[in-house]
């Protein structure tokens, strides 16, 4: 399977977010801002929050969200072992239905590691 690269994913995400903002009301803009604020350092550091986001995204089976959180985890210096443990939590919580998403997540993570 041809994996979407990081640059392409981030470029498309930026373009689509800009388009959403063009047509958004204050409510949608506030929600997007809240999302940004939630993942900032606080009592939990950003890396931990991104791993939590990754687990939730795997359980919810959102491939775009999985890629987004993997990129952020990579930027935060998350280790392969930390990613594996987060994936294991998602597998236990979400069950076998998460396996196809886990496969794609591991492939994307490998791609991030090989394009340092």
C-alpha positions in Angstrom: 0.0 0.0 0.0 1.3 3.4 -0.9 1.5 5.5 2.3 0.7 9.2 2.3 3.9 11.0 3.2 4.2 13.4 6.0 4.7 16.5 3.8 1.6 15.6 1.7 -0.5 14.9 4.7 0.5 18.2 6.5 0.0 20.2 3.3 -3.4 18.8 2.6 -4.4 19.3 6.3 -3.3 22.9 6.3 -5.2 23.6 3.0 -8.4 21.9 4.3 -8.1 23.7 7.7 -7.8 27.0 6.0 -10.8 26.2 3.8 -12.8 25.2 6.9 -11.8 28.5 8.6 -12.9 30.5 5.6 -16.5 29.3 6.0 -16.5 28.9 9.8 -18.4 30.7 12.5 -17.0 31.7 15.8 -18.2 28.3 17.2 -16.1 26.2 14.9 -13.1 28.5 15.3 -13.4 28.3 19.1 -13.5 24.5 18.9 -10.4 24.3 16.8 -8.6 26.7 19.2 -9.7 24.5 22.2 -8.2 21.5 20.5 -4.9 23.4 20.2 -5.0 24.5 23.8 -5.8 21.0 25.2 -2.6 19.5 23.7 -0.3 22.2 25.2 2.0 21.4 28.1 0.2 21.5 31.5 0.0 19.0 34.4 0.6 16.5 31.6 3.3 17.2 29.1 2.6 17.6 25.4 4.2 14.2 24.6 1.9 12.4 27.0 -1.1 14.2 25.6 -0.2 13.3 22.1 0.2 9.6 23.0 -3.3 9.8 24.6 -4.6 11.4 21.4 -3.0 8.6 19.5 -4.7 5.9 21.6 -8.1 7.6 21.3 -7.6 8.0 17.5 -6.7 4.3 17.1 -9.8 3.3 19.2 -12.0 5.6 17.2 -10.3 4.4 14.0 -9.6 7.8 12.5 -6.6 7.4 10.2 -6.1 11.2 9.7 -6.1 11.7 13.4 -3.7 8.8 13.9 -1.2 10.3 11.4 -1.6 13.7 13.0 -0.8 12.4 16.5 2.1 10.2 15.2 3.7 13.3 13.6 3.3 15.2 16.9 4.6 12.3 18.9 7.6 12.1 16.6 8.2 15.8 17.1 8.1 15.3 20.8 10.8 12.6 20.7 8.5 9.7 21.5 10.4 6.5 21.4 9.5 3.4 19.4 8.9 1.6 22.7 6.5 4.3 23.9 4.6 4.1 20.6 4.4 0.3 20.9 3.0 0.6 24.5 0.4 3.2 23.4 -0.6 1.0 20.5 -1.0 -1.9 22.9 -3.3 0.1 25.1 -5.4 1.0 22.0 -5.5 -2.6 21.0 -6.7 -3.7 24.4 -9.3 -0.9 24.6 -10.5 -1.0 21.0 -10.1 -4.7 20.3 -9.2 -6.5 17.1 -11.1 -4.0 14.9 -8.2 -1.6 15.5 -5.7 -3.9 13.8 -5.9 -2.5 10.3 -5.4 1.0 11.7 -2.5 -0.2 13.8 -0.9 -1.7 10.7 -1.2 1.6 8.9 0.0 3.5 12.0 3.1 1.4 12.4 3.9 1.8 8.7 3.5 5.6 9.0 5.7 5.6 12.1 8.3 3.6 10.3 8.2 6.1 7.5 8.6 9.0 9.9 11.7 7.3 11.5 13.2 6.6 8.1 12.9 10.2 6.9 14.7 11.9 9.8 
